[in-house]
């Protein structure tokens, strides 16, 4: 599967204008390059693809909230924490 966008921002290489990313059947990254090299595949207009980006942000303040709202779905859970 190939996806492409106006920009691809590889983690370890310069930005690629009109870039593309080829994904294997298991979702792993097979290749990163230009859409001219790899093909356009599924194109995302006015978008950026960040292959291998891991969203590792955290909310350390929630670590002390153990037991408050456990088992609730997100909406009621966050409301409990906002009220606290």
Biopython code that builds the backbone (N, CA, C, O; Angstrom):
import numpy as np
from Bio.PDB.StructureBuilder import StructureBuilder

atoms = [
    (1, "UNK", "N", (0.845, -1.169, 0.000)),
    (1, "UNK", "CA", (0.000, 0.000, 0.000)),
    (1, "UNK", "C", (0.893, 1.234, 0.000)),
    (1, "UNK", "O", (1.894, 1.299, 0.713)),
    (2, "UNK", "N", (0.509, 2.207, -0.812)),
    (2, "UNK", "CA", (1.259, 3.462, -0.877)),
    (2, "UNK", "C", (0.330, 4.613, -0.525)),
    (2, "UNK", "O", (-0.795, 4.697, -1.019)),
    (3, "UNK", "N", (0.820, 5.499, 0.338)),
    (3, "UNK", "CA", (0.112, 6.738, 0.659)),
    (3, "UNK", "C", (1.037, 7.892, 0.317)),
    (3, "UNK", "O", (2.256, 7.788, 0.449)),
    (4, "UNK", "N", (0.436, 9.007, -0.131)),
    (4, "UNK", "CA", (1.256, 10.157, -0.496)),
    (4, "UNK", "C", (0.583, 11.440, -0.030)),
    (4, "UNK", "O", (-0.615, 11.474, 0.249)),
    (5, "UNK", "N", (1.389, 12.494, 0.046)),
    (5, "UNK", "CA", (0.896, 13.785, 0.503)),
    (5, "UNK", "C", (1.782, 14.888, -0.063)),
    (5, "UNK", "O", (2.792, 14.629, -0.716)),
    (6, "UNK", "N", (1.375, 16.124, 0.207)),
    (6, "UNK", "CA", (2.171, 17.261, -0.254)),
    (6, "UNK", "C", (3.587, 17.202, 0.300)),
    (6, "UNK", "O", (4.548, 17.567, -0.378)),
    (7, "UNK", "N", (3.703, 16.740, 1.536)),
    (7, "UNK", "CA", (5.013, 16.604, 2.179)),
    (7, "UNK", "C", (5.089, 15.286, 2.944)),
    (7, "UNK", "O", (4.104, 14.831, 3.526)),
    (8, "UNK", "N", (6.272, 14.685, 2.931)),
    (8, "UNK", "CA", (6.601, 13.573, 3.809)),
    (8, "UNK", "C", (7.809, 14.043, 4.616)),
    (8, "UNK", "O", (8.797, 14.522, 4.059)),
    (9, "UNK", "N", (7.710, 13.896, 5.941)),
    (9, "UNK", "CA", (8.797, 14.330, 6.821)),
    (9, "UNK", "C", (9.424, 13.117, 7.502)),
    (9, "UNK", "O", (9.024, 12.743, 8.604)),
    (10, "UNK", "N", (10.413, 12.501, 6.839)),
    (10, "UNK", "CA", (11.079, 11.346, 7.448)),
    (10, "UNK", "C", (11.769, 11.756, 8.751)),
    (10, "UNK", "O", (12.196, 12.901, 8.901)),
    (11, "UNK", "N", (11.869, 10.845, 9.658)),
    (11, "UNK", "CA", (12.501, 11.119, 10.942)),
    (11, "UNK", "C", (13.998, 11.358, 10.777)),
    (11, "UNK", "O", (14.577, 12.173, 11.495)),
    (12, "UNK", "N", (14.631, 10.653, 9.834)),
    (12, "UNK", "CA", (16.094, 10.715, 9.707)),
    (12, "UNK", "C", (16.588, 11.247, 8.364)),
    (12, "UNK", "O", (17.710, 10.954, 7.951)),
    (13, "UNK", "N", (15.748, 12.032, 7.680)),
    (13, "UNK", "CA", (16.154, 12.568, 6.376)),
    (13, "UNK", "C", (15.435, 13.903, 6.133)),
    (13, "UNK", "O", (14.478, 14.220, 6.839)),
    (14, "UNK", "N", (15.876, 14.675, 5.157)),
    (14, "UNK", "CA", (15.230, 15.952, 4.867)),
    (14, "UNK", "C", (13.786, 15.769, 4.390)),
    (14, "UNK", "O", (13.427, 14.696, 3.904)),
    (15, "UNK", "N", (12.955, 16.809, 4.524)),
    (15, "UNK", "CA", (11.568, 16.753, 4.042)),
    (15, "UNK", "C", (11.507, 16.430, 2.545)),
    (15, "UNK", "O", (12.394, 16.802, 1.778)),
    (16, "UNK", "N", (10.448, 15.734, 2.153)),
    (16, "UNK", "CA", (10.257, 15.355, 0.748)),
    (16, "UNK", "C", (8.970, 15.996, 0.251)),
    (16, "UNK", "O", (7.882, 15.662, 0.721)),
    (17, "UNK", "N", (9.094, 16.920, -0.704)),
    (17, "UNK", "CA", (7.920, 17.545, -1.316)),
    (17, "UNK", "C", (7.276, 16.521, -2.247)),
    (17, "UNK", "O", (7.979, 15.810, -2.964)),
    (18, "UNK", "N", (5.943, 16.441, -2.242)),
    (18, "UNK", "CA", (5.214, 15.447, -3.050)),
    (18, "UNK", "C", (5.756, 14.054, -2.747)),
    (18, "UNK", "O", (6.149, 13.309, -3.646)),
    (19, "UNK", "N", (5.767, 13.723, -1.459)),
    (19, "UNK", "CA", (6.358, 12.469, -1.017)),
    (19, "UNK", "C", (5.359, 11.334, -0.909)),
    (19, "UNK", "O", (4.147, 11.531, -1.001)),
    (20, "UNK", "N", (5.898, 10.144, -0.712)),
    (20, "UNK", "CA", (5.072, 8.941, -0.586)),
    (20, "UNK", "C", (5.729, 7.977, 0.378)),
    (20, "UNK", "O", (6.942, 7.998, 0.586)),
    (21, "UNK", "N", (4.889, 7.124, 0.965)),
    (21, "UNK", "CA", (5.365, 6.084, 1.875)),
    (21, "UNK", "C", (4.726, 4.776, 1.452)),
    (21, "UNK", "O", (3.510, 4.698, 1.272)),
    (22, "UNK", "N", (5.550, 3.746, 1.295)),
    (22, "UNK", "CA", (5.043, 2.415, 0.975)),
    (22, "UNK", "C", (4.995, 1.598, 2.257)),
    (22, "UNK", "O", (5.976, 1.514, 2.995)),
    (23, "UNK", "N", (3.831, 0.995, 2.509)),
    (23, "UNK", "CA", (3.636, 0.187, 3.706)),
    (23, "UNK", "C", (3.478, -1.272, 3.329)),
    (23, "UNK", "O", (2.813, -1.597, 2.345)),
    (24, "UNK", "N", (4.088, -2.153, 4.109)),
    (24, "UNK", "CA", (3.937, -3.581, 3.890)),
    (24, "UNK", "C", (2.584, -4.056, 4.398)),
    (24, "UNK", "O", (1.847, -3.284, 5.010)),
    (25, "UNK", "N", (2.256, -5.299, 4.156)),
    (25, "UNK", "CA", (0.976, -5.880, 4.572)),
    (25, "UNK", "C", (0.788, -5.817, 6.090)),
    (25, "UNK", "O", (-0.340, -5.754, 6.578)),
    (26, "UNK", "N", (1.889, -5.834, 6.825)),
    (26, "UNK", "CA", (1.815, -5.782, 8.293)),
    (26, "UNK", "C", (1.887, -4.358, 8.835)),
    (26, "UNK", "O", (1.939, -4.157, 10.048)),
    (27, "UNK", "N", (1.890, -3.352, 7.926)),
    (27, "UNK", "CA", (1.914, -1.960, 8.350)),
    (27, "UNK", "C", (3.302, -1.375, 8.537)),
    (27, "UNK", "O", (3.436, -0.195, 8.858)),
    (28, "UNK", "N", (4.330, -2.179, 8.341)),
    (28, "UNK", "CA", (5.684, -1.649, 8.472)),
    (28, "UNK", "C", (6.032, -0.785, 7.262)),
    (28, "UNK", "O", (5.483, -0.970, 6.176)),
    (29, "UNK", "N", (6.942, 0.153, 7.461)),
    (29, "UNK", "CA", (7.384, 1.032, 6.377)),
    (29, "UNK", "C", (8.367, 0.266, 5.508)),
    (29, "UNK", "O", (9.388, -0.233, 5.982)),
    (30, "UNK", "N", (8.033, 0.183, 4.214)),
    (30, "UNK", "CA", (8.884, -0.520, 3.259)),
    (30, "UNK", "C", (9.804, 0.459, 2.546)),
    (30, "UNK", "O", (10.981, 0.168, 2.332)),
    (31, "UNK", "N", (9.265, 1.629, 2.174)),
    (31, "UNK", "CA", (10.057, 2.615, 1.452)),
    (31, "UNK", "C", (9.482, 4.004, 1.677)),
    (31, "UNK", "O", (8.285, 4.165, 1.911)),
    (32, "UNK", "N", (10.354, 5.004, 1.601)),
    (32, "UNK", "CA", (9.962, 6.410, 1.677)),
    (32, "UNK", "C", (10.673, 7.120, 0.544)),
    (32, "UNK", "O", (11.878, 6.953, 0.357)),
    (33, "UNK", "N", (9.923, 7.917, -0.219)),
    (33, "UNK", "CA", (10.523, 8.643, -1.337)),
    (33, "UNK", "C", (9.520, 9.605, -1.939)),
    (33, "UNK", "O", (8.550, 9.996, -1.291)),
    (34, "UNK", "N", (9.758, 9.978, -3.166)),
    (34, "UNK", "CA", (8.819, 10.869, -3.838)),
    (34, "UNK", "C", (7.680, 10.045, -4.437)),
    (34, "UNK", "O", (7.819, 8.847, -4.683)),
    (35, "UNK", "N", (6.559, 10.713, -4.663)),
    (35, "UNK", "CA", (5.438, 10.036, -5.309)),
    (35, "UNK", "C", (5.807, 9.648, -6.738)),
    (35, "UNK", "O", (5.286, 8.666, -7.266)),
    (36, "UNK", "N", (6.695, 10.404, -7.361)),
    (36, "UNK", "CA", (7.153, 10.051, -8.702)),
    (36, "UNK", "C", (7.911, 8.722, -8.680)),
    (36, "UNK", "O", (7.825, 7.947, -9.632)),
    (37, "UNK", "N", (8.646, 8.457, -7.608)),
    (37, "UNK", "CA", (9.412, 7.210, -7.482)),
    (37, "UNK", "C", (8.536, 6.024, -7.077)),
    (37, "UNK", "O", (8.643, 4.939, -7.649)),
    (38, "UNK", "N", (7.667, 6.243, -6.083)),
    (38, "UNK", "CA", (6.909, 5.141, -5.497)),
    (38, "UNK", "C", (5.492, 5.006, -6.029)),
    (38, "UNK", "O", (4.866, 3.960, -5.862)),
    (39, "UNK", "N", (4.978, 6.055, -6.669)),
    (39, "UNK", "CA", (3.584, 6.095, -7.084)),
    (39, "UNK", "C", (2.785, 6.886, -6.068)),
    (39, "UNK", "O", (3.201, 7.021, -4.917)),
    (40, "UNK", "N", (1.651, 7.407, -6.478)),
    (40, "UNK", "CA", (0.849, 8.257, -5.595)),
    (40, "UNK", "C", (0.024, 7.445, -4.609)),
    (40, "UNK", "O", (-0.206, 7.894, -3.486)),
    (41, "UNK", "N", (-0.425, 6.264, -5.002)),
    (41, "UNK", "CA", (-1.272, 5.462, -4.122)),
    (41, "UNK", "C", (-2.467, 6.272, -3.655)),
    (41, "UNK", "O", (-3.087, 6.984, -4.445)),
    (42, "UNK", "N", (-2.794, 6.166, -2.367)),
    (42, "UNK", "CA", (-3.866, 6.981, -1.801)),
    (42, "UNK", "C", (-3.283, 8.340, -1.441)),
    (42, "UNK", "O", (-2.411, 8.448, -0.579)),
    (43, "UNK", "N", (-3.780, 9.377, -2.115)),
    (43, "UNK", "CA", (-3.207, 10.730, -1.974)),
    (43, "UNK", "C", (-3.981, 11.549, -0.960)),
    (43, "UNK", "O", (-5.212, 11.571, -0.975)),
    (44, "UNK", "N", (-3.256, 12.223, -0.077)),
    (44, "UNK", "CA", (-3.847, 13.110, 0.926)),
    (44, "UNK", "C", (-3.436, 14.542, 0.602)),
    (44, "UNK", "O", (-2.286, 14.935, 0.798)),
    (45, "UNK", "N", (-4.404, 15.316, 0.099)),
    (45, "UNK", "CA", (-4.146, 16.715, -0.275)),
    (45, "UNK", "C", (-3.954, 17.580, 0.965)),
    (45, "UNK", "O", (-4.563, 17.334, 2.005)),
    (46, "UNK", "N", (-3.112, 18.584, 0.846)),
    (46, "UNK", "CA", (-2.856, 19.547, 1.919)),
    (46, "UNK", "C", (-2.557, 18.842, 3.237)),
    (46, "UNK", "O", (-3.090, 19.203, 4.287)),
    (47, "UNK", "N", (-1.700, 17.835, 3.163)),
    (47, "UNK", "CA", (-1.381, 17.049, 4.352)),
    (47, "UNK", "C", (0.120, 16.778, 4.430)),
    (47, "UNK", "O", (0.861, 16.955, 3.464)),
    (48, "UNK", "N", (0.529, 16.347, 5.602)),
    (48, "UNK", "CA", (1.909, 15.940, 5.853)),
    (48, "UNK", "C", (1.874, 14.530, 6.425)),
    (48, "UNK", "O", (1.052, 14.232, 7.292)),
    (49, "UNK", "N", (2.749, 13.670, 5.952)),
    (49, "UNK", "CA", (2.890, 12.323, 6.499)),
    (49, "UNK", "C", (4.203, 12.284, 7.280)),
    (49, "UNK", "O", (5.248, 12.701, 6.780)),
    (50, "UNK", "N", (4.137, 11.783, 8.499)),
    (50, "UNK", "CA", (5.316, 11.648, 9.356)),
    (50, "UNK", "C", (5.567, 10.166, 9.608)),
    (50, "UNK", "O", (5.146, 9.643, 10.640)),
    (51, "UNK", "N", (6.248, 9.476, 8.687)),
    (51, "UNK", "CA", (6.454, 8.041, 8.870)),
    (51, "UNK", "C", (7.293, 7.761, 10.111)),
    (51, "UNK", "O", (8.302, 8.422, 10.359)),
    (52, "UNK", "N", (6.863, 6.782, 10.877)),
    (52, "UNK", "CA", (7.532, 6.313, 12.088)),
    (52, "UNK", "C", (7.386, 7.267, 13.257)),
    (52, "UNK", "O", (8.034, 7.072, 14.285)),
    (53, "UNK", "N", (6.548, 8.301, 13.132)),
    (53, "UNK", "CA", (6.322, 9.210, 14.256)),
    (53, "UNK", "C", (5.574, 8.470, 15.351)),
    (53, "UNK", "O", (4.578, 7.795, 15.089)),
    (54, "UNK", "N", (6.049, 8.597, 16.552)),
    (54, "UNK", "CA", (5.389, 8.001, 17.711)),
    (54, "UNK", "C", (4.952, 9.145, 18.622)),
    (54, "UNK", "O", (5.774, 9.951, 19.058)),
    (55, "UNK", "N", (3.679, 9.206, 18.899)),
    (55, "UNK", "CA", (3.151, 10.227, 19.792)),
    (55, "UNK", "C", (3.410, 9.758, 21.219)),
    (55, "UNK", "O", (2.662, 8.945, 21.763)),
    (56, "UNK", "N", (4.469, 10.275, 21.811)),
    (56, "UNK", "CA", (4.871, 9.812, 23.138)),
    (56, "UNK", "C", (4.559, 10.825, 24.232)),
    (56, "UNK", "O", (5.156, 10.791, 25.308)),
    (57, "UNK", "N", (3.625, 11.723, 23.954)),
    (57, "UNK", "CA", (3.315, 12.704, 25.005)),
    (57, "UNK", "C", (2.603, 12.018, 26.164)),
    (57, "UNK", "O", (2.049, 10.928, 26.013)),
    (58, "UNK", "N", (2.624, 12.655, 27.296)),
    (58, "UNK", "CA", (2.028, 12.059, 28.488)),
    (58, "UNK", "C", (1.414, 13.146, 29.356)),
    (58, "UNK", "O", (1.685, 14.333, 29.177)),
    (59, "UNK", "N", (0.603, 12.729, 30.280)),
    (59, "UNK", "CA", (0.002, 13.622, 31.258)),
    (59, "UNK", "C", (0.371, 13.091, 32.636)),
    (59, "UNK", "O", (-0.392, 12.336, 33.239)),
    (60, "UNK", "N", (1.519, 13.477, 33.125)),
    (60, "UNK", "CA", (2.009, 12.954, 34.392)),
    (60, "UNK", "C", (1.074, 13.269, 35.549)),
    (60, "UNK", "O", (1.012, 12.520, 36.524)),
    (61, "UNK", "N", (0.345, 14.379, 35.441)),
    (61, "UNK", "CA", (-0.548, 14.747, 36.540)),
    (61, "UNK", "C", (-1.628, 13.692, 36.781)),
    (61, "UNK", "O", (-2.137, 13.575, 37.895)),
    (62, "UNK", "N", (-1.981, 12.926, 35.748)),
    (62, "UNK", "CA", (-3.011, 11.904, 35.918)),
    (62, "UNK", "C", (-2.506, 10.700, 36.715)),
    (62, "UNK", "O", (-3.310, 9.889, 37.175)),
    (63, "UNK", "N", (-1.205, 10.572, 36.884)),
    (63, "UNK", "CA", (-0.639, 9.429, 37.599)),
    (63, "UNK", "C", (-1.102, 9.388, 39.055)),
    (63, "UNK", "O", (-1.187, 8.311, 39.645)),
    (64, "UNK", "N", (-1.400, 10.547, 39.638)),
    (64, "UNK", "CA", (-1.819, 10.579, 41.043)),
    (64, "UNK", "C", (-3.324, 10.397, 41.195)),
    (64, "UNK", "O", (-3.838, 10.432, 42.313)),
    (65, "UNK", "N", (-4.037, 10.204, 40.087)),
    (65, "UNK", "CA", (-5.492, 10.087, 40.117)),
    (65, "UNK", "C", (-5.977, 8.638, 40.148)),
    (65, "UNK", "O", (-7.154, 8.385, 39.892)),
    (66, "UNK", "N", (-5.118, 7.701, 40.448)),
    (66, "UNK", "CA", (-5.513, 6.294, 40.462)),
    (66, "UNK", "C", (-6.730, 6.107, 41.363)),
    (66, "UNK", "O", (-6.773, 6.617, 42.483)),
    (67, "UNK", "N", (-7.709, 5.375, 40.864)),
    (67, "UNK", "CA", (-8.915, 5.097, 41.626)),
    (67, "UNK", "C", (-10.033, 6.110, 41.418)),
    (67, "UNK", "O", (-11.163, 5.875, 41.847)),
    (68, "UNK", "N", (-9.739, 7.224, 40.773)),
    (68, "UNK", "CA", (-10.764, 8.235, 40.512)),
    (68, "UNK", "C", (-11.257, 8.068, 39.079)),
    (68, "UNK", "O", (-10.571, 8.445, 38.129)),
    (69, "UNK", "N", (-12.432, 7.510, 38.934)),
    (69, "UNK", "CA", (-13.010, 7.342, 37.606)),
    (69, "UNK", "C", (-12.601, 6.077, 36.897)),
    (69, "UNK", "O", (-12.890, 5.920, 35.711)),
    (70, "UNK", "N", (-11.937, 5.168, 37.585)),
    (70, "UNK", "CA", (-11.534, 3.912, 36.943)),
    (70, "UNK", "C", (-12.757, 3.215, 36.364)),
    (70, "UNK", "O", (-13.793, 3.124, 37.023)),
    (71, "UNK", "N", (-12.643, 2.725, 35.139)),
    (71, "UNK", "CA", (-13.727, 1.994, 34.495)),
    (71, "UNK", "C", (-14.709, 2.869, 33.745)),
    (71, "UNK", "O", (-15.586, 2.350, 33.054)),
    (72, "UNK", "N", (-14.588, 4.196, 33.861)),
    (72, "UNK", "CA", (-15.492, 5.090, 33.131)),
    (72, "UNK", "C", (-15.033, 5.245, 31.692)),
    (72, "UNK", "O", (-13.846, 5.105, 31.399)),
    (73, "UNK", "N", (-15.967, 5.532, 30.788)),
    (73, "UNK", "CA", (-15.574, 5.876, 29.423)),
    (73, "UNK", "C", (-14.912, 7.253, 29.464)),
    (73, "UNK", "O", (-14.962, 7.934, 30.488)),
    (74, "UNK", "N", (-14.289, 7.665, 28.351)),
    (74, "UNK", "CA", (-13.468, 8.869, 28.368)),
    (74, "UNK", "C", (-14.219, 10.119, 28.822)),
    (74, "UNK", "O", (-13.711, 10.861, 29.663)),
    (75, "UNK", "N", (-15.416, 10.372, 28.287)),
    (75, "UNK", "CA", (-16.153, 11.597, 28.623)),
    (75, "UNK", "C", (-16.375, 11.759, 30.121)),
    (75, "UNK", "O", (-15.965, 12.768, 30.695)),
    (76, "UNK", "N", (-17.018, 10.780, 30.768)),
    (76, "UNK", "CA", (-17.208, 10.879, 32.219)),
    (76, "UNK", "C", (-15.883, 10.869, 32.991)),
    (76, "UNK", "O", (-15.772, 11.514, 34.034)),
    (77, "UNK", "N", (-14.879, 10.143, 32.487)),
    (77, "UNK", "CA", (-13.594, 10.087, 33.158)),
    (77, "UNK", "C", (-12.946, 11.459, 33.186)),
    (77, "UNK", "O", (-12.519, 11.924, 34.243)),
    (78, "UNK", "N", (-12.870, 12.114, 32.026)),
    (78, "UNK", "CA", (-12.208, 13.424, 31.981)),
    (78, "UNK", "C", (-13.014, 14.447, 32.780)),
    (78, "UNK", "O", (-12.433, 15.334, 33.405)),
    (79, "UNK", "N", (-14.331, 14.338, 32.766)),
    (79, "UNK", "CA", (-15.154, 15.262, 33.540)),
    (79, "UNK", "C", (-14.836, 15.128, 35.041)),
    (79, "UNK", "O", (-14.766, 16.126, 35.759)),
    (80, "UNK", "N", (-14.648, 13.908, 35.493)),
    (80, "UNK", "CA", (-14.274, 13.669, 36.896)),
    (80, "UNK", "C", (-12.973, 14.386, 37.227)),
    (80, "UNK", "O", (-12.857, 15.006, 38.285)),
    (81, "UNK", "N", (-11.992, 14.306, 36.330)),
    (81, "UNK", "CA", (-10.692, 14.928, 36.573)),
    (81, "UNK", "C", (-10.754, 16.444, 36.467)),
    (81, "UNK", "O", (-10.068, 17.140, 37.215)),
    (82, "UNK", "N", (-11.552, 16.963, 35.564)),
    (82, "UNK", "CA", (-11.709, 18.419, 35.440)),
    (82, "UNK", "C", (-12.349, 18.976, 36.702)),
    (82, "UNK", "O", (-11.940, 20.025, 37.201)),
    (83, "UNK", "N", (-13.348, 18.277, 37.215)),
    (83, "UNK", "CA", (-14.011, 18.719, 38.432)),
    (83, "UNK", "C", (-13.069, 18.706, 39.635)),
    (83, "UNK", "O", (-13.193, 19.549, 40.523)),
    (84, "UNK", "N", (-12.137, 17.764, 39.673)),
    (84, "UNK", "CA", (-11.177, 17.683, 40.782)),
    (84, "UNK", "C", (-10.261, 18.852, 40.726)),
    (84, "UNK", "O", (-9.373, 18.981, 41.569)),
]
sb = StructureBuilder()
sb.init_structure("model")
sb.init_model(0)
sb.init_chain("A")
sb.init_seg("    ")
for serial, (resi, resn, name, xyz) in enumerate(atoms, 1):
    if name == "N":
        sb.init_residue(resn, " ", resi, " ")
    sb.init_atom(name, np.array(xyz, "f"), 0.0, 1.0, " ", f" {name:<3s}", serial, name[0])
structure = sb.get_structure()
